[in-house]
Amino acid sequence: MLIVLELFVPGLVVCFLGAGAILVAFLRWLGVLTGTVSSFTVWFISSIVLLVGLRHFLLRFLPSDRSFQMTDEDLQAVGSVVEVVESVSSGDRKGRVRFGGTTWPAVSKEGTIPKGKKARLILRDNLVWTVEPYDAEELPPSHKESIIKEE
């Protein structure tokens, strides 16, 4: 029953529990195992050994859909265009930008960016984003279209 359950619970784990149960049933039929505690112990140990020993080997032969995504949110955010909600300037005076549904403290890489303008995220140091002025007019036409679609 556990091996059939693998069709509904993918991951190639439950079938090894079933294989351990079949091994215990065979050993009980031979008379090697007689007690409940020894049966559960052999089932537990054999299931773990089969799982650790064979799962990685068998996964190479079974097709599966795998996808890899970046997990560093800062790396994904770099280059994003954000709205300046408080004037941002370089130096110690921090302004604020709207990104990801909230506002973040920000400093400018070059000059002052007034409230209401757009800025591009460059890097994040702790909670403070470093931004640069964003001007859509300076971009090539194909790049402008892709940014307009994102916004």
C-alpha positions as CSV (number, residue, x, y, z in Angstrom):
1,M,0.0,0.0,0.0
2,L,2.9,2.4,0.8
3,I,4.5,1.7,-2.6
4,V,1.2,2.5,-4.4
5,L,0.9,5.7,-2.3
6,E,4.1,7.0,-3.9
7,L,2.0,7.7,-7.0
8,F,0.0,10.3,-5.1
9,V,2.8,11.6,-2.8
10,P,5.8,12.2,-5.1
11,G,9.3,12.5,-3.8
12,L,10.5,8.9,-3.8
13,V,10.3,8.5,0.0
14,V,7.1,6.6,0.8
15,C,8.1,3.7,-1.5
16,F,11.2,3.0,0.6
17,L,8.9,2.7,3.7
18,G,6.9,0.2,1.7
19,A,10.0,-1.7,0.7
20,G,11.0,-1.9,4.3
21,A,7.5,-3.3,5.2
22,I,7.8,-5.9,2.5
23,L,11.2,-6.9,3.9
24,V,9.8,-7.3,7.4
25,A,6.8,-9.3,6.0
26,F,9.3,-11.6,4.3
27,L,11.4,-12.0,7.4
28,R,8.3,-12.8,9.5
29,W,7.2,-15.3,6.9
30,L,10.6,-17.0,7.2
31,G,10.4,-17.0,11.0
32,V,13.4,-14.8,11.5
33,L,11.3,-12.1,13.1
34,T,8.6,-13.0,15.7
35,G,8.0,-10.0,18.0
36,T,6.3,-6.7,17.3
37,V,9.2,-4.6,18.6
38,S,11.8,-6.4,16.5
39,S,9.6,-6.1,13.5
40,F,9.2,-2.3,13.9
41,T,12.9,-2.0,14.6
42,V,13.9,-3.9,11.4
43,W,11.3,-1.9,9.4
44,F,12.6,1.4,10.7
45,I,16.3,0.6,10.1
46,S,15.7,-1.0,6.7
47,S,13.6,1.9,5.5
48,I,16.2,4.4,6.5
49,V,19.0,2.4,4.9
50,L,17.1,2.0,1.7
51,L,16.1,5.6,1.6
52,V,19.6,6.9,2.2
53,G,21.3,4.3,0.0
54,L,19.1,4.1,-3.0
55,R,17.0,7.4,-3.3
56,H,19.8,9.5,-4.8
57,F,20.8,6.6,-7.2
58,L,17.2,6.1,-8.4
59,L,16.4,9.8,-8.9
60,R,19.0,9.9,-11.7
61,F,16.8,7.5,-13.7
62,L,13.4,9.0,-13.0
63,P,12.4,12.1,-15.0
64,S,11.3,15.1,-12.9
65,D,10.6,18.8,-13.3
66,R,13.1,20.9,-11.5
67,S,13.5,24.6,-11.4
68,F,16.1,26.8,-9.8
69,Q,15.4,30.3,-8.7
70,M,17.7,32.9,-7.2
71,T,17.1,33.3,-3.5
72,D,19.0,36.5,-3.0
73,E,16.3,39.1,-3.1
74,D,18.8,42.0,-3.1
75,L,20.4,40.6,-6.3
76,Q,17.0,40.4,-8.0
77,A,16.0,43.9,-6.9
78,V,19.2,45.6,-8.2
79,G,18.2,47.6,-11.3
80,S,14.6,48.0,-10.3
81,V,13.0,51.4,-10.8
82,V,11.5,52.9,-7.7
83,E,9.6,56.0,-6.7
84,V,11.3,58.6,-4.4
85,V,8.9,59.4,-1.6
86,E,11.3,61.7,0.4
87,S,14.0,63.6,-1.3
88,V,17.2,61.5,-1.6
89,S,20.7,63.0,-1.4
90,S,24.2,61.7,-1.1
91,G,26.0,61.7,2.3
92,D,24.5,61.1,5.7
93,R,21.1,62.6,5.0
94,K,18.8,59.7,4.0
95,G,15.6,60.0,2.0
96,R,13.1,57.3,1.3
97,V,12.0,55.2,-1.7
98,R,9.0,53.0,-2.3
99,F,10.0,49.4,-3.1
100,G,8.2,46.1,-2.5
101,G,5.1,47.6,-1.1
102,T,6.9,49.6,1.6
103,T,9.3,52.5,1.9
104,W,13.0,52.1,2.5
105,P,15.7,54.5,3.6
106,A,17.9,55.5,0.7
107,V,21.0,57.6,-0.2
108,S,21.9,58.8,-3.7
109,K,25.0,57.8,-5.5
110,E,25.1,61.1,-7.4
111,G,23.4,64.3,-6.5
112,T,19.9,64.8,-5.1
113,I,16.8,63.1,-6.4
114,P,13.7,65.1,-5.6
115,K,10.4,63.6,-4.2
116,G,8.2,62.2,-7.0
117,K,11.0,61.3,-9.4
118,K,12.2,57.8,-10.3
119,A,15.4,56.2,-9.1
120,R,17.2,52.9,-9.8
121,L,18.3,50.6,-7.0
122,I,22.1,49.9,-7.1
123,L,22.9,48.1,-3.9
124,R,21.6,47.6,-0.3
125,D,23.7,48.1,2.8
126,N,21.8,46.7,5.8
127,L,18.4,48.6,5.4
128,V,19.6,51.5,3.3
129,W,19.4,51.3,-0.5
130,T,21.9,53.2,-2.6
131,V,20.1,54.6,-5.6
132,E,20.9,56.6,-8.8
133,P,18.7,58.9,-10.7
134,Y,16.5,57.2,-13.4
135,D,15.8,59.0,-16.6
136,A,13.7,57.0,-19.1
137,E,14.7,59.4,-21.9
138,E,18.4,58.3,-21.8
139,L,17.6,54.6,-22.4
140,P,17.4,53.0,-25.8
141,P,13.8,52.6,-27.1
142,S,13.7,48.8,-26.7
143,H,14.8,49.1,-23.0
144,K,12.1,51.8,-22.4
145,E,9.4,49.5,-23.6
146,S,10.4,46.7,-21.3
147,I,10.5,49.0,-18.3
148,I,7.1,50.5,-19.1
149,K,5.6,47.0,-19.3
150,E,7.1,46.1,-15.9
151,E,5.6,49.2,-14.3
